Amino acid sequence: MNDSKQQRVVILGGGESGYGSAVLAKSKGFDTFLSDAGTLSDKYRTLLDQEGIDYEEGGHTEEKILSADLIVKSPGIPEKAPIVRLLRQQGVKIVSEIEFARPFSSGRTICITGSNGKTTTTTLTHRILAEAGYNVAVGGNIGESYARTVAKEDKEWYVLELSSFQLDGCYDFGADVAVLMNITPDHLDRYDYVFQNYIASKMRITNNQSPEGHFIYCGDDKVILGEVAKQSPAAESHPFGRCNIADGVATVCLGERKVAIELDRLHIKGLHNAYNAMAATLAALAAGVAEEQILSTLYSFEGVEHRLERVCEIDGVEWINDSKATNVDSVWYALESMKRPTIWIAGGTDKGNDYEPLMEFVGKKVKVLVCMGLNNSKLIDNFNGIVPVYNTSSLDEAVEVCRQVAQSGDTVLLSPACASFDLFRNYEERGRLFKAKVLEMAQNK
């Protein structure tokens, strides 16, 4: 957008993404207005006041929004929202925070997406670059928003976790390094329950890449392989997968450079974490990090909160928080990594799940299924008769059932396969309340 002082930018949504976009717009001289249909948190209301940014909450004033030259839409707002539909009808340009912020940054980007594994891979990649001394920020779907960092202090490198919703609003944005972990059915309620629509959203990670860029992807994912064959992305391709693993060592190469990862030295276990480590390694190699530094960080990294996070052990029973597992594929990898009889806590807001891929692991590894949610009928219908199933409607009730049925040598795994919105604000709240309840039990012992 040229002549920014004459341009009006309206931000829809007042969370981290919206606040960051508003700060950036104001700092660049745009006539800036933020509108949130809900209630702003005290944190963001205070920050907006401090920055002198005009805003509203509790509803959208159409005349203030329709006067925009550009709308920056927060990723949580669906296309079916009435204000978005109205803006589309009026032909107002709508972009994501990522698209909006990119022209104001001179930094290079490593962008990571996928149905699963993107948070761990993003966090690990950022850690590698930071420990190698790079001037780097992490953002996008985690941490501080990309726009907010660009407004405050532009970095030389950005490691960005990008959701499909953020990618949907990107048109000219192109990643220097794009990483695609996997594509499995997720968020289908936002894509008209058409898997191909979701696939197309994820593949946007390759849009506008140059031949000098890098595209890193899982070569074991048949969906990705099919799309790569159809689209032939412009950037240099670097697949990774099971073929890179032999005798407990995952070896990846980028050009003449090679890193051999001893998997038993990783704190993060399971095949999915081998994939995460390989992807992060290739991204770091693309950024020029030395092989020795990559291995040093890999072997010290202990994972991220809410992703196969060991809480504690009580009377020989291990309790694991995997609240971030909000889809079937993520639970598949969690169950794949289980080495002990498992009491599995699942349930929440179903997103159109097909539980068939879990049947084999449930039959082999799961001792008891504890359903936690306001409507558990789909889980009960799928797994009743394969394993004992308990139906609960609260976290306290679910944890108490687990305490009663668990025996020494078992693992209790919270890995819901569903969104959290029936009982909790988000998966973070679900995970933290679960940990607090388990640690309270440990204290009482």
N, C-alpha and C positions, 0 to 999 in steps of 0.2 A: 504493500500500500504506500503510495507516494503522498507527499505533502501531509504528513501524519497529523499536524495541528488542525487540519480541516476535516479530519476523519473521525467518525464516531464508532467506537468499539463497545459492544455490549457483551458481557460475560454472563452466561447462564450457569448457575451453580456456584455455591459459596464454600466449597471444601478446599482442600489443598491445591488442586488443579485450578479452580476458579480464582482463588485468592492470588496465586502466583501469576496467572494471566493478567489479572487486574493491576498488580504491581508493575509488571512489565509494560503494559499499555500506558499506564500513567507516566512511567519514567521516560517513555519515548514520545510523550507529548500528545497522545490521543485524548480525545474527549471520551472519558471512560465511565461506564456504568455497570454495576453488577446486580443481578436479580436472582433471587432464590425463592422457589415456591414454598420451601419449608422454613424451618427456624435455623438461623445461623448459630454455630457454637460460640460460646463466649470468647474463645480464643480468636476466631477469625473476625468476629464483630469488633473486638478491640483493635486488632491489627488493621482492619479497614479504616477505622476511625483515626488511628495514628497516621496512616498514609494519606488521609484526606480524600478517600475514594468514595464517590457517591454510590449508594446501594439501597436495595429494598429487600425485605424478606416477608414470608407469609403470603406470597402471591406475585404474579407478574402483571405489571402495568403495560398493556399492549402498545400504547402510543410511544412510550419510552423505549420499547424494544424494537418495534417496527421501524423506528427512525435510524436504526444502525446501518452503517456501511458494511460492517463485518460482525458476525456473531462468533464468539469462542464458546463452544458447548462443552461442558464437563462430561466425562465419559459415562457417568452414572445415569444420565438423562437419556431415555430411549427415544427413538424416532417417532414412536406413537404418542408422545406427550403432546397435548393440544397446542402448546406454544411453538413447538418445533414444526408441527404440521402447518401451522399458520405461516410461519417464516418460509417454509418450503413453497407454499402457495404464492407468497409474495415475491419469491425469487431472491431473497436475501442470502448472501453467501455465509455458510456455516462451516467452521473448521474446528479441529481439535487444538488443544494447548500446544501440542508438539509441532504442528504445522505453523501455528502463530509465532512460536518462539524462535524457530530455526533461522529466519533471516537476520536475527539480531545477535547471533552467536558466530564466532569464528572457530569454535572448537570442533574437533572431530568426534564422531559418534559411533559407539558400539551399541546396537539395538537388538534386544533379545525378546523373542515372543515364543509362544507355544501353549498348548492346553495345560501342560504340566512342566514343572522343572524350571520355569523362567525366573522365579524369585531366587532360588538357590544359585542358579547359574549367574544371574545378575550380581548378586551379593559377592559370590566367589570371584568373578571377573574384576569387579571393582576393587576387591581386597588385593588381588594380585597386582593391579596397576598402582594402587596406593602404596603398597609395600615396596614396589620397585621405584618409588619416588616420583611418580607422575603427578602432574597437576590435574586431578580428576575428581569428578563429582558423580554420585549415583542418584538416579531419579526416575521420572516417568511414573510408573504405577506404584513405586515404593519410595519412601523417604520424602525429601523435599522435591517439589515439582521442578521440572526442567525450566519452566518460564521464570520461576522465582530465583533460581540460581543464576540464570542468564542476566536477570535484572540486577542482582546484587554484585556478582563477581564472575564474569565469564571465565570458564575453565578451558584448558587446552584439550581435555578429553571428557566425554560424558559416556557413562554406561547406563543405558536406559532400558528398563523393563517396560514393554509396550503391550497393552491388552488389545484384543480385537477391537474394542470400542474406541480406543485411541487411534488405532490404525485406520478405522473407518473415516475419520476426519482428516486424513493426510492425503494430499494430492500432489504437491510438488516436492515434499520432503523425501530425501534419499539418504539412507544410512551408509556410512563409510564401511562399516562391518555389520552385516545382518546375520543373526543367529536364529534359526527356527528349530526348536527342540522336538516338536511333535504336533500332530493335528488329530485330535480325537473329539467325538461329539461333546460339546459343552455350550452353555448359554443359548441353546437352541430356541428358547423362549424369546430371545431378542432377534432371531433370524428366521422368523416364520416357520420354525421347526423344519427347516430345510438345511441339511448338513452342508450342501455345496455352497450355500450363502456364507456359512461360517468359514469354510475352507478358503473361499475367495478373500474374505477379510484377513485371514492369517497370511495369505500369500502376498498381501500388500507390503509386507516387510521387504520384499525385493524390488518394489517400485522405485524407479529413478536412480538405481545404483549404476555407477559407471563401471567400465571394464577394469579399472584400477581398484575397484572395491573388492570386498570378500563376502561370500555367501557361505555360511557354515550351517549344515543341516544334518539331521539324523537320517542316515542311509538305510536304516531298518524300517522306517515309516513308509508304508506302501502308499498312503495318501500323498505324502510329500513327493515321493518318487514319481507318481503319476502326474502331479502338477508341474514338476520340474521338466519332465519329458514334454509336456504340452507347451510350457511357457519359455523354456530356455533362458533363464535369468542372465542378465548381461555381466554380472560380476563373476570373478573367479570362484569356482565352486570347491568346497572342502567338506565332503560327507564324512561322517563318523558312525561307528556302530559296533556290533558284536565282532565283525571281522577284524577290528583293531585289537581285540583282546585275545591273548594266548598265555597260558601258564600263569595266570594271575597278574599279568602286566598289560596295560592298555597303552599302545604306542600310536601317536599321531604325528603327522608331518605337515609342515607348511613350507613349500619349496624345499630347500636343502636342510631346513631346520627340523629337528626331531626331538620329541619328549617321550620318555618311557615312564609311565605312572604305575608304581607298585600298588595295586589296589588294596592289599592288606595293610598298607600304611595310612590309608585314608581313615579319618574319623567318621566320615559319612559313608554308610554302608549300603549295599544293594546295587542291582544293575542300573537303576535309574540314576544313582549318584555317580556311577562310572560314566554314564552318558553326560551328566552335568559337568564332571571334571574334564572330560575330553573336549566338550564344547567351550568351556572357559579357557582351557589351554590353547585351543586353536585361535580364539579371539585375542588372547594375550600375545600369542606369536604374531598375529596380524598387526598388533599395535607395537611390535618390536621389543617386547619384554624378553630378557635373557632366560634361557632354559632353566638354569639353576635357581633363579628367583621364582619362577613358576612352581617348581617342585617344592621349594621351601614353604610357599604359601599353601599349596594343596595339602601338604602333610600336617599343617598346623590348624587348618580350617575345621571348625566344629559344627557347622551347619547353621540354619536359621530357625528362629522361633516359629513354633506351630507346624514344623515339617519334620516328622519322625523325631520329635524332641523327647528325649528320655527325661521323665519328671523325677522319678525315684523308684526305689524298690521297698515294698512293705511285706514282711513275712514271706519273703521269697517270691513275691509277685511283682513283676515289672510293669510300670504304668507309663504309657507313651502317648504324647499329645501330637496328633497329626491332623489338627483341626483345619489346616489349609487344604486338605484333600477334599475338594468340593465336587469332584466328578469321579466317574467309574475308573477311568484310566489311572488316576492318581492313587486310588485305593488298590488297584491291581499291583502297582509297584510296591506299595506299602506291605501288602500281604506277601508278595514275592520275597521280601526281605525278612519276614518273620521266621525265627528259628525255634520257637517254643509254641506249645499249644496256646491259641489266641482267643481271647474273649473280645469280640469286635463290637464296638459301639458305632452305630450308623444311624442316619436319618436327618431330617430337616426339610427344607423346601426342595422338592424334586424338580429338576430342570429338563425332564424328558429322558431320564436315565434308562438305559438298557443294561440290566445286571448280568446278562448271559456270560460276558467275559470273566466274571468273578466266580462262576460256579465251581470250576475245578479247584481253585485255591481254597474256597470256602469248604468244600468237601474234604480237602487234605489237611488244612491248617487251622480252621476255625472250630473251636470247641463249643462256643455259645455266641449267638447274635443277640445283642441288646439294642433294640430300636429306641431311639430318642427323638421324639418330635410330636407335633400335633396331629399328623396324619401319616401313620406308618403302614398303611394297608398294602402299598406296593412292595415294600421290603418284606413284609410278612408273607404275601402271596408268592414271592419269588423264592424264599429260603426256608419257609416252614416245611418240615419233612426232610430237609437236608441236614439241618442242625437244630438244636433247641432254640427257640426264639422267645424273647421276653419283650413285651410291649410297655414302654414307659413314656411319660409325657413331660418329663423335666430332667434337668441335669442331676439334681439331688437323687431322684428316684433311680436314674440309670446307674450312677456311681454306686449306690447302695446295693443294687442287684449284682453288679460286678463284684463288689466286696464279698457278697455272700457265696457266689458260685466259684470264685477264683481259688485255686490251690497253689501251694508252693511249686515253682517251676513254670507257672503260666505267665502270659503277657496280656495285659489289658490295653487294647489299642483303640483310641478315639480316632477314627478315620471315616468321616461321615458320608462321603460320596454325594453330599447334597449341600446346597446353600444353607445359611444359618438363620434366615430372616424370620422363621416361625417363632423361635424362642430367644434370639439374640440379635444385637444390632449388626454384627458382622462376625466373620470367622475368628478375628483376633479376640473379641470378647468371649466367644465360646471357648477358645483355647485357654485364655487366662483364667476364666472361672473354673474350668476343668482342673487346671494345675493347682489353683488355690484350694479347691475341694480335696484333691489328693494329698497335698502337703498338709492340710489340716488333719486328715486322717493319720498321716505319718507322725505328726506332732502328738496326737492323742495316744498313739501307741507308746 
